[in-house]
């Protein structure tokens, strides 16, 4: 790693992720796939927060309390602005369940 203005290598990042998976025994929870859709599922009661339901390209579904989108930096970081996926603005604008900040960019 060459300092704050140089990105770490892909190998360094992959090694870091692998170390987290090993340290916290997450191997059975890690899934690689391509998300085709994200839907907000209402909680069972007013006190229970909403969940996200992701549909993967192989047709399987995953329920999650939080979703991390690793979409890459975009065209040379686009001036370091947050760049949310197209479905995120649509999701936030149309769903009253997301009044509390449950969706944010990693830079926030």
VMD Tcl script that draws the C-alpha trace (Angstrom):
set ca {
  {0.00 0.00 0.00}
  {1.47 3.33 -1.03}
  {-0.33 5.88 1.11}
  {-3.65 7.72 1.19}
  {-3.71 8.63 -2.53}
  {-2.87 5.23 -3.96}
  {-5.46 2.47 -4.02}
  {-4.47 -0.82 -2.42}
  {-4.06 -3.70 -4.85}
  {-6.85 -6.16 -5.53}
  {-4.72 -8.89 -3.95}
  {-4.35 -6.86 -0.74}
  {-8.10 -6.25 -0.61}
  {-8.90 -9.93 -1.30}
  {-6.42 -11.01 1.38}
  {-8.04 -8.61 3.87}
  {-11.54 -9.95 3.06}
  {-10.33 -13.54 3.37}
  {-8.81 -12.74 6.76}
  {-12.15 -11.36 7.99}
  {-13.99 -14.45 6.77}
  {-11.52 -16.68 8.59}
  {-11.32 -14.59 11.79}
  {-15.09 -14.34 12.23}
  {-15.90 -17.80 10.82}
  {-18.10 -16.44 8.04}
  {-17.32 -18.96 5.28}
  {-20.80 -20.53 5.45}
  {-22.40 -17.07 5.01}
  {-20.37 -15.75 2.08}
  {-22.12 -15.91 -1.29}
  {-20.90 -14.69 -4.62}
  {-23.52 -13.77 -7.14}
  {-25.15 -11.14 -9.25}
  {-28.19 -9.37 -7.83}
  {-31.05 -8.94 -10.29}
  {-33.51 -7.16 -7.99}
  {-33.86 -5.68 -4.51}
  {-37.25 -5.44 -2.82}
  {-38.13 -4.00 0.59}
  {-40.16 -6.36 2.77}
  {-42.26 -4.83 5.53}
  {-41.55 -5.93 9.10}
  {-44.04 -8.15 10.94}
  {-44.87 -5.26 13.27}
  {-44.36 -1.50 13.44}
  {-41.39 -2.06 15.77}
  {-39.66 -4.55 13.50}
  {-37.52 -2.91 10.81}
  {-37.98 -3.73 7.16}
  {-35.76 -6.29 5.43}
  {-34.38 -6.47 1.93}
  {-35.10 -9.40 -0.37}
  {-32.49 -9.87 -3.08}
  {-33.10 -12.05 -6.11}
  {-29.89 -13.45 -7.59}
  {-29.24 -14.26 -11.24}
  {-29.61 -17.99 -10.49}
  {-33.15 -17.37 -9.16}
  {-32.33 -17.87 -5.48}
  {-33.47 -15.29 -2.92}
  {-31.60 -13.85 0.05}
  {-33.20 -11.89 2.94}
  {-31.01 -9.31 4.64}
  {-31.22 -6.51 7.18}
  {-28.43 -4.64 5.38}
  {-27.07 -4.75 1.86}
  {-23.62 -3.67 0.72}
  {-23.25 -2.86 -2.96}
  {-19.70 -3.38 -4.22}
  {-20.04 -1.87 -7.66}
  {-16.53 -0.56 -8.15}
  {-15.30 3.01 -8.14}
  {-16.95 4.10 -11.38}
  {-15.12 6.29 -13.86}
  {-12.09 7.27 -11.80}
  {-14.17 7.92 -8.67}
  {-16.45 10.44 -10.42}
  {-15.00 13.30 -8.38}
  {-15.37 11.22 -5.18}
  {-19.16 11.70 -5.20}
  {-21.36 8.91 -3.96}
  {-22.85 7.00 -6.87}
  {-25.88 5.00 -5.87}
  {-27.21 2.28 -8.19}
  {-30.24 3.18 -10.34}
  {-32.63 1.10 -8.25}
  {-31.63 2.81 -5.01}
  {-33.13 6.22 -5.83}
  {-36.26 4.46 -7.03}
  {-36.38 2.38 -3.85}
  {-35.85 5.33 -1.52}
  {-38.30 7.58 -3.30}
  {-41.14 5.11 -3.42}
  {-41.03 3.32 -0.09}
  {-42.37 4.81 3.18}
  {-40.68 1.97 5.12}
  {-37.32 3.62 4.50}
  {-38.02 6.81 6.46}
  {-35.12 5.97 8.75}
  {-31.67 5.90 7.10}
  {-31.37 2.24 6.14}
  {-29.70 2.95 2.82}
  {-26.48 4.90 2.56}
  {-23.33 5.10 0.49}
  {-20.05 3.83 1.94}
  {-18.71 7.39 1.86}
  {-21.46 8.62 4.20}
}
mol new
graphics top color blue
foreach p $ca { graphics top sphere $p radius 0.5 }
foreach p [lrange $ca 0 end-1] q [lrange $ca 1 end] { graphics top cylinder $p $q radius 0.2 }
display resetview
